[in-house]
Amino acid sequence: MIATESEFAPFEFKILIDAKDSFVGADIELENAIADTLGVDVDFSLMSFNNVLASVTSGKADIAIARVSVTDERKKAYDFSDAYYEAENVVIIKKSDEATYTTLESLAGKAVGAQKGSIQENIAKDQLPDSSLVSLTSNGEMINELKNNQLQAVVLGKAIAEGYVLQNDDLMIADMTLESNDIDAYAVALPKEQAKI
């Protein structure tokens, strides 16, 4: 069983193919390739991101692949495959707020969204300490709250952010730099002491 999420285009997402819901993306292709190499069938379990790693811990899933960032804290609880993608994190704002939100400091006192359980949630806590962090389970919900003025900004991985900006011409990636002490690398997470992928 593979724990994953379905709102991380281009890594994993749902689309209609021949009038049927299909689960696609770079992570899905990677996992299918791993399964082919191992000679096993793939069985995906879709869940909110904040439950993906917990399902590996509880034994409900064998591995997790959902744009999982490798961190020192997570390395204490999980083993990881080699990294397959290095990410940059960005801030999304409404285009109409481009002149207002020009620096991280300009978001002080403002509601900033990040996905619950994600590295972006930690980045927002660390680098936007004077903002009001709103942790939500769904990226789509964060984008809707941004568009409806419930949030003033959202912290996301750049590849995912670019997809939302492409689909929403009223949004943009802000010209702000989020620093990272570590490289934000994505990898497959598995229980401690399992064979490496």
PAMIGU-615267 format. One record per residue: residue in one letter; x, y, z of N, C-alpha, C, CB in turn. Coordinates in steps of 0.2 Angstrom, whole numbers, plus 5000, padded with zeros to 4 digits. Atoms other than C-alpha are relative to their C-alpha. Glycine has a CB too. Example, Ala and Ser with C-alpha at 12.3 -4.5 7.8 and 13.67 -1.06 7.14 Angstrom:
# PAMIGU-615267
A500449945000506249785039500450065000499550005006S499649944999506849955036499650055003500250024993
This chain:
# PAMIGU-615267
M500449945000500050005000500450065000499550005006I499649945001500750174995499550065002500250014993A500449944997500150325005500250064995500250025007T499949945004499950484994499450055001500149984992E500549945000498950644991499850014993500350065004S500249995007498050704976500050074997499349974999E500049935002498350894975500750034999499650045005F499449985000500150904971500250014992500549965004A499850005007500150934952500750055000499550044996P500050055005501350904943500249935003500450024995F499850074997501850764956499549955000500350025006E500650055000500150684959499450045000500149955006F500649965000498450744954499549954996500150074997K500550035003496850684947499850044994499349995004I500249975006496250714929499549954997500550024995L500550045003494850644918500449984993499350044998I499850035007495450524904499549954998500749965002D500550045003494150454893499449995005500249934998A500549994996492850514905500049965007499349984997K499950044994493650414920500550045004500249934998D499549974996494550484935500649965000499750005007S499450035000496350454933500550035005500350004993F499549974996497750474945500750004997500149965007V499449995004499350544937500550045003499850024993G499549964998500950634939500749975001499850035007A499350025000502850624941500149955006500450065001D499950054995502750534958499749944998499750035007I500450065002501450414951500449964995499350014998E499550035005502650374936500649975004500250054995L499550024996504050354948499849935004500350055005E500250064997503150234959499849944996499450025005N500250055004502450134945500749974997499650024994A499450035002504250114939500449965005500550064997I499750044994504850054956499649945000500050045006A500450064999503449934957500249954994499250014999D499850045006503849864939500749975001500150044994T499450034998505649844945500049955005500550065002L500150054995505149754960499549944999499850035007G500550055002503849654951499449995005500349935000V500650004995502449704963499450054997500250025007D500549965002500749784960499950065004499349965000V500149944996500349964965499350015002500250064995D500749994997498950004977500150075003499849945004F499949934997498850194981499450015005500050054994S500549984995497950254996500050085001500149975007L500149935000497350434994499850035007499650034994M500249974993497350545010500350075000500349965006S499749934999497750725016500749995002499650035006F499350005000499550765016500249985008500350064998N499850014993499650775035499949935003499650055005N500150074998499150585036500449964997499349984999V499650045004500350525023500549965004500350044995L499550034996501850495035499749965006500550055002A500350034995500750445049499849934998499450045003S500250065002500050305039500649954999499650004993V499450045001501850235036500249985007500650044997T499950024993502150245055499549955003500050075004S500550044997500550155059500049934997499350035000G500050075004500850015046499550004995500049955005K500550005005499350065036500250004993499550055001A499749995007500450105021500849975001500050074998D499350025000502150025016500550054999500149954995I499649945002502850185009499650064999500549984994A500349945002502450365006500350034994499950055006I499749965006502650464990499550054999500249954994A500549945001501850634990500450065001499449995006R499649945000503150764987500350015008499650064998V499850004993503850715004500750035001500049935003S499449964999505250835010500449965005499950075002V499650034995506750755018500350055005500649964997T499849964995507150835035500449965005499450055003D499650044995508350795049499549975005500450055004E500550034996506750775060499749944998499550065002R500350065003505950655048500549945000499750024993K499550065001507550555046500049965007500750034999K500050044993507350505065499549955000499950055006A500550055000505750415061499949964994499350045001Y500150035006505850365043500749994996499550044995D499450005005507150305030499750034994500249924999F500249975007507150385013500449974994500150085001S499750015007507550344995500550054999499549984995D499649945003508850444986499550054998500549984994A500449955002508150614983499950004992500350075002Y500250005007507250624966499850074997499549964998Y500249935002506850814966500250055005499350014998E499849954995507550974974499550064998500850024999A500549955001506251104977500250075002499449985003E500049934998506151294979499350015003500250054995N500749984997504751364990499950084999500049995008V500249935002503851524986499450025003499950004992V500649984998502451634991499550034995500250075005I500549975005500851664981499650055003499649944998I500549944997499851824983499550014994500450065002K500449975005498451904973500450054996499350035003K499749955004499052004958499850075003499850004993S500249934998498052154965500450025006499250005002D499649994994499152144981500850014998499949955005E499350005002500852154971500450065003500150004993A499749954998501252324977500050015008499750074998T500150004993500652294995500549955003499349985002Y499650054997501652134999500649994996499649935000T499450005004503352154993500649975003500250074998T499550034996504352085007499749955005500550055004L500350044995504151945020499750045006500549955002E500249964994504052085033499350034998500550055001S500749965001502552165024499449955001500050024992L500550054998501552005028499950005008500249934997A500050004992501752045047499250015001500450055003G500749994998499952025055499549984995499950085001K500550035005499251945039499949935000500350024993A500150075000498551775037500349974994499249994999V499650035005499751665028499849925000500750015001G500150075000499251485023500649964998499449994995A499650065002500251325022499749945002500750015004Q500350074999499851145021500249975006500149964994K499950034994499651055037500549944999499449985003G499550065000501150935041500550014994499649944998S499649995006502151005026500750045002499750044994I499449964998503951085026499850074999500649984995Q500249935001503051245020499750035006499550004994E500349974994502151255036500650025005499649945004N499449994996503851245045500350074998500549955001I499749945002504551375034499650075001500150004992A500449944998503051495037500150025007499349984998K499949994992503251475056500750035001500049935004D499349974999505151515055500150064997500549954997Q499849945003505251645042499450064999500149984993L500549955000503551735044499750005007499449984995P500250014993503451735063499550055002500650005005D500549954998502451895064499450004996500350074999S500650015003501151835052499649955004500149974993S500450044997499651735057499949944996499350035001L499950065004499951555051499349965000500549955002V500650045000498351465045500249934996499550044996S499850075003498751275042499449974998500449965006L500550045002497551185031500249944996499650054994T499850065003497551015024500049994993499549945003S500050005007497151055006500350064997499249994998N499849955004498051154994499550044996500549984994G500649965003496451194984499750045005499649954997E500449964995495651255000500450075001499949965006M499649944999497151375003499950054994500849985001I500149955006497051444985499350035000500149964994N500749975000495151464987500050065005499549955001E500049954994495451565004500450064998500249975006L499649955003496751664995499650054996500749984997K500449965005495651714981499450035003499749954995N500549974997494251754993500250045006499549945003N499749954995495351865004500049985008499650065000Q499950034994495351745019500749995002499649935001L499350014999497151725017500350064996500349944998Q499749955005498351865010500649974997500350055005A499450045004499751735005500049935002500750035002V499950074999500151555003500749984999499549964996V499450035001501751465005500049934997500550005006L500050065004502051324992500649984997499450004995G499450025004503351224983499950044993500149934999K500049965006503751324967499649964994500750024998A500350045005503251184955499250005000500249934999I500850004999501451174963499850074999499949975007A500249945001501351354964499950034993500550055004E500149985007501651384946499449974997500749974996G500650035003500251264942499450045002499949935002Y500649964998499051364952500050074997500050015008V499949935004499651534945499849994993500750035001L500250015007499451464928499249994999500349944997Q500750015001497651414931499650065003499849945004N500449944997497151574941500450064998500049995008D499649945002497651734932500050065004499750024993D500049954995497251834947500549995005499350015003L499550024995498651754957500750014997499949935003M499350005002500551774956500549975005500250074998I499550024995502151714964500450075002500549954997A499849944997502751854975500850014999499850015007D499249995001504551924972500350015007500150074996M499750004993505051874990500449935000499449995005T499650064999506451754995499949965006500750024999L500050044994506151615007500749965000499449955000E499450034999507751555014499949935002500550045005S500050074997508151365018500649985002499749954994N499450024997509451305029500249934997499949985008D499850065003509351135020499750004993499749945004I500350015007508951085002499449965001500549964995D500650034999507151045001500049954994499450054999A499950055004507350874993499449955001500649965000Y500650054999505850754989500349934999499550024995A499850075000506050564992499449965002500649995004V500550054998505050414995500249985008500049934996A499950014993504850385014499749935001499650055004L500150074998504850205021500149995008500349954996P499850014993504850135039500749995001499649945002K499350014998506550135048500249934999500150025007E499750065001507649995044499749954994500049965007Q500250045006506849935028500550014994499350034997A499649995006507749905012500050064996499949944995K500049945003508250055003499850004993500750035000I500250005007507450104986500550034996499350045000
